[in-house]
Amino acid sequence: MAEKTPVKKRTPEEQAAEEPRDVPHALIRLIEDEGLQVGDRLPPELELVRRLGFGRSTIRETLKTWESMGVVSRNKGAGTRLIGEMSRNTLRVALTIKHEAESLIRMQQVRRPLEIEAVRLATRLATPDQRRVINARAAELIAVYEAGEDWRPADHRFHKAIHAATGNPLFEQIIDQILKCFHDIYETPFGKPHLGQDSIPLHRPLADAVIAGDEDKAVEFTERIIDMVCAETLKIAEACND
């Protein structure tokens, strides 16, 4: 096993400025310096506090996060053991995907009731002209999707048509702000610019339900579309942890 590398003790001010961002990187440096492999035990928490110079609660929170990611196992009797490969690169990728997944799911949780209520109102209140626009936007979206082209602008226009049919401009404004907050940070979540692509065919029956005034069906398809995006998000996050 490699010789232990002493870590310079930092002042409380330096420690506060860097926690908790640098704790994972400090732990990885220790793992690499020690030559620890899958199955090896990490030093006890108090030793980590002494050697790394971070607070015990911050180190404990980092280890809990790693445990949820399947990187370590923690047991009072057996201590903390590595159960997954760990390096600077794997940590960066895993944490990025985990954070993106959590952000996207939270966004969908906020978006869901707004989209459902918008669909309910559009189904009840859309004028004949608005129903024709919704039909045209759905046809455009499916045509672009089937042609293998970038369907995202057409998808945005389709949902704008539904929001416009509610008669309440706040639906479009608020939902757009929610989506913008996410996409300003993650233009291509998980490196997939077309996340949720498998849900696009469901937009045709959604449009048909709105046009026919079938509120229950319109809500059902809206929920299925959002559920598919969330399921795909979770699948990608789980694959990262495997």
N, C-alpha and C positions, 0 to 999 in steps of 0.2 A: 504494500500500500504506500502511496506517495507520502512524503513528509508533510506534516501539517504546515500550512502557510499562515503566519500570524497576520491578523487584521488590525489595522490601526483603529484605536478607540476614538470615536468622534465626540465633539462637544454636543450638549443637549440641543443647541440651536441647529447644528448641522443635521443631527438625527431627525429632529422635527421637520426640517425642510425636505428631507428625502423620503420619510415614511409616508405611505406604505409602498410607494412606487418601486423602490430599489431593493426591497426585501427579497422578492423572487430571484432577482439577478444575483444578489449576494449568496443566497442558498445554492444556486446553480454553480457559482464559482467554487463554493465549498465542496459540492458533490464532485465536480470535475477535478479539483485539486486533490481530493482524497481518493479519487479513482473508484468511487462507489458505483456498483452495478445493481441491476434488478435483483432483489432479494436481500440486499445489504441494508443494515440499519443505520438511520441517521443519528447523529449525536442527540442526547436529551435536550429538551427545550432550554433548560438553564444554561447548558454549555453553549447552545446556539446564541443565547443572549450575550454571554460573555465574549464569545469569539467574534460575533458579527456586529455587536454594538447597537442592536435594535431592541425595542421593548418586547417583553414576552407576549403581550396581547397581540401585537402586530405580527410577530412570527407565528403565533398560534392561528390567527386568521388566515395567513397565507397557506399554512399546512392544511387547514380545513378546506380551502379552495382546491388545493391539489388533490385532496382526498375525493372531493366531489367530481373531479376530472379523471379519476382513476390513475393518478400518478403515484400516490402513496397510500398505504394502509396504516391506520392508527389504532393502537390497542394499549390500554393502560399497563398491561403486563409485559407486552412484547415491544413497546415503543413504536416508533415510526419507521416503516420499511418502504423502500422503493419497490413499486410493483409495475412501473412503466418506464420506458426509456426517457431520459430527460437531458436536454441540452439547451443552450441559449436559443437556438432556432426553433426547436419543437415547442418550447414554452411560448415564444412569441406568436407562433401560428395558432396554438391551442387557445391561448388567452384571447387573441383577436377574434377567432371564430366564436368562442363562448360569449364574448361581449356583444358581437354583432347579433347573435341569435337572441340573446336576452333583450336587446334593444328593439329588434324587429317584432318579437312576440308582445312586448309591452305596447308598441305602437298599434299592433293589430287589436289588442284588448281595448284600447281607447277608440280605435276606428270602428270596431264592430257595431256598437249600439247606434253610432251616428249613421252608418251605411244602412243598417236595418230600418231605422226610422225614416231615412230619406226614401228608401224603396217603398215603404208603406205609404208615405204621402204621395209619392209620384204615381203609384198605382191608383190611388183614389182621385188625385187632382189633375193629372196630366190632361191637357187639351188634345183634341185630335191632331193638331199640328205638332205638338210635342211628342205624341206617340209615333208619328211618322219620322220625326228626327231620331228618336231612340231606335226605331227599326233600322233606319239607314246607318246609324253609327254601329249597331250590332253587325250588320251585313259587312260594313267596311272592316271591322275588327276581325271577323272570321276570315274574310278574304285575304287580309294581310298575313294573318297567322298561317293559313293553309299554303300561302305562297312562300313561307319560310323567311319572311322579312321581319324587320323590327316592329313588333306589334304594340310597343309601349305607348307611343303617341296616340294611336287609335284607341287603345284601352282608356287612356286619359280622357279622350273626347267622348267616349261612350258613357263613362261615369259622370262627366260634366252634364251630359244631356239629361241623365236621371236627376241629378241635383237641381238642375234648372226647372225641372217639372214639379218640384216640391213647392215652388212659389216662395221659398225662403232662401235668400242668397247666402245666409250664414252657413248652411250646410257645405256649400262649395268652398267658402272661405276657410272654415275651420278644418275641413278634411285636407284641403290643399296645404295648409300650414303644418299639419301633422306629418304629411308625406314629405314636405320640403325639409322639415327638421331632420328626418331620418336620412333622406337622400343627399343632403348637404354633407353628411359625414360619410355615408356609405353609398356612393354612386352605383357600385356594383357589389351588393352584399355577397360575401363568400366568394367573390370573383365571378359571380353569376349574374350578368346583366338582365337575364330573363327569368329570374326567380318567380315561380308561380305559373309558369307557362302551361302546365297541364290543366290549369283551371280555366283557360281561355275558352274551350268549347262550351263550358257551362254558361257563358255569357249570352249565347243565343237563346236557350230556354228561359233565362232570366228576363231578357228583353220581351220574349213572347208572353211571359206571365204578366209583366207590367202593362203591356199593350192590351192584353185581354182583361185587365182589371182583377186578376187573381192574386190577391194580396198574400195569401198563405204560401202559394207556390213561389212568388217573388222573394219572400223572406227566406224560404227554404234554400233556394239557389244562392242567395247572397251569403248565407251562413256556410254553405258547402264550399263556396269559393274561398272565403277567409279561412275555413278549416284546412283546406288543401295547402294554402301558403304556410300556415303554422306547422302542419305536419311535415312539410318539406324542410322547413327551417330546423325542426327538432331532429329530423333524420340526419341532416348535415352535421349538426352539433354533436350528435351521438357518434357518428362515424369518426369525427375528430378525436373523440375520447377513447375509441377502441384501440 
